[in-house]
């Protein structure tokens, strides 16, 4: 995790600064500032539009009684793409645009899903939650849930039957 944080907060800003200085040297200061402001504004509009489209498709799918094609992961990638577009920089703008376009977002979502599935199968996926709210324990004063350690081989077999909706 440390290496990703190091990359995100040191290496990426250094590359962004270098690219902005290089562009500024070629086209001038004000055009570079204009480009940064324009990509931030356009990025916010694109992210809002794409986010609304994703939510609308989720609602339509759920209203028809089927699972949405683009799961929560797609919505999270739209959010990340919007944040990257609003952040000043060239590299973050390119990655943000790639995450907002549905074809490239599907490719990234498939890669992320495969990694998550691999980590789940290996038992190395960790999910951390934080308490929020004014009450001790869980929400509305419910007792906090105990942490359950799961390891490969801890699976439980279950049987079920489906009933017709008559």
C-alpha positions in Angstrom: 0.0 0.0 0.0 2.9 2.4 0.8 4.3 2.1 -2.7 0.9 3.2 -4.2 0.6 6.1 -1.9 4.2 7.1 -2.6 3.5 6.9 -6.3 0.3 8.9 -6.1 1.6 11.7 -3.9 5.2 12.1 -5.2 5.9 10.6 -8.6 2.6 11.5 -10.3 2.8 15.2 -9.2 6.4 15.4 -10.3 5.5 14.1 -13.8 2.5 16.4 -13.9 4.6 19.4 -13.0 7.2 18.5 -15.6 4.5 18.1 -18.3 2.9 21.4 -17.4 6.2 23.2 -17.5 7.1 21.7 -20.8 3.7 22.6 -22.3 4.0 26.1 -20.8 7.4 26.5 -22.4 6.0 25.6 -25.8 2.7 27.4 -25.9 3.1 30.0 -23.2 1.9 30.6 -19.6 -1.7 31.8 -20.3 -2.6 29.2 -22.8 -1.4 26.5 -20.4 -3.5 28.0 -17.5 -6.4 28.2 -19.9 -5.9 24.5 -20.8 -5.9 23.5 -17.2 -9.0 25.4 -16.4 -10.8 24.2 -19.5 -10.0 20.6 -18.8 -11.2 21.0 -15.3 -14.5 22.5 -16.4 -15.1 20.0 -19.2 -14.1 17.2 -16.9 -16.7 18.2 -14.4 -19.4 18.3 -17.0 -18.3 15.0 -18.5 -18.2 13.3 -15.2 -21.6 14.6 -14.2 -23.2 13.5 -17.5 -21.6 10.1 -17.5 -22.4 9.6 -13.8 -26.1 10.5 -14.4 -26.1 8.1 -17.4 -24.7 5.2 -15.3 -27.2 5.8 -12.5 -30.1 6.0 -15.0 -29.0 2.6 -16.6 -28.8 1.1 -13.1 -32.3 2.3 -12.3 -33.7 1.0 -15.6 -32.1 -2.4 -15.1 -33.3 -2.7 -11.5 -36.8 -1.6 -12.6 -36.8 -4.4 -15.2 -35.8 -6.9 -12.5 -32.3 -7.7 -13.9 -28.8 -6.9 -12.6 -27.2 -3.8 -14.0 -24.6 -4.5 -16.7 -22.3 -1.9 -15.2 -22.0 -2.7 -11.5 -20.8 -0.5 -8.7 -17.3 -0.8 -10.0 -18.3 1.2 -13.1 -19.8 3.9 -11.0 -16.7 4.1 -8.9 -14.5 4.4 -12.0 -16.7 7.2 -13.3 -16.2 9.0 -10.0 -12.4 8.5 -10.1 -12.3 9.6 -13.7 -14.2 12.8 -12.8 -11.8 13.6 -9.9 -8.8 13.0 -12.1 -10.2 15.4 -14.8 -10.8 18.1 -12.2 -7.3 17.8 -10.8 -4.9 20.0 -12.7 -2.5 18.1 -14.9 -2.0 16.4 -18.2 -1.4 12.8 -17.1 -4.4 12.8 -14.8 -6.6 14.3 -17.5 -5.7 11.5 -19.9 -6.4 8.8 -17.3 -9.6 10.5 -16.3 -10.8 10.7 -19.9 -10.0 7.0 -20.4 -12.1 6.1 -17.3 -15.1 8.2 -18.5 -15.3 6.5 -21.9 -17.4 3.3 -21.6 -15.2 1.1 -23.8 -12.0 1.8 -21.9 -13.8 1.8 -18.6 -15.1 -1.7 -19.2 -11.5 -2.9 -19.9 -10.3 -1.2 -16.7 -13.3 -2.6 -14.7 -12.5 -6.1 -16.0 -8.9 -5.8 -14.9 -9.8 -4.5 -11.4 -12.5 -7.2 -11.1 -10.0 -10.0 -12.0 -7.5 -8.7 -9.4 -10.2 -8.5 -6.7 -11.4 -12.0 -7.5 -7.8 -13.3 -7.3 -7.3 -11.7 -3.9 -10.6 -13.0 -2.6 -9.7 -16.5 -3.7 -6.3 -16.2 -2.1 -7.9 -14.8 1.1 -5.7 -11.7 1.0 -8.4 -9.1 0.3 -8.9 -6.7 3.3 -11.8 -4.5 3.7 -11.6 -1.8 6.3 -14.7 0.1 7.6 -14.8 3.1 9.9 -17.4 3.9 12.5 -19.4 7.0 11.8 -22.1 8.7 13.7 -22.6 9.8 17.3 -23.4 6.5 18.8 -21.0 3.8 20.0 -20.8 0.6 18.0 -22.5 0.4 14.7 -25.1 2.8 13.2 -27.9 3.8 15.6 -26.3 2.2 18.6 -26.3 -1.4 17.2 -23.5 -3.4 18.6 -20.3 -3.4 16.5 -19.9 -6.4 14.2 -17.1 -8.8 15.1 -14.3 -9.2 12.6 -14.5 -12.6 10.9 -11.3 -14.0 9.6 -11.8 -16.1 6.5 -9.2 -18.4 5.1 -9.2 -20.6 2.0 -11.0 -23.8 3.0 -13.4 -22.1 5.4 -16.3 -22.3 2.9 -19.6 -23.7 3.9 -21.7 -25.8 1.6 -25.4 -24.9 1.3 -28.4 -26.1 -0.6 -31.3 -24.1 -1.8 -34.3 -24.3 -4.1 -36.0 -21.7 -6.2 -39.7 -21.2 -6.0 -41.8 -20.0 -8.9 -43.3 -16.5 -8.4 -46.9 -17.8 -8.8 
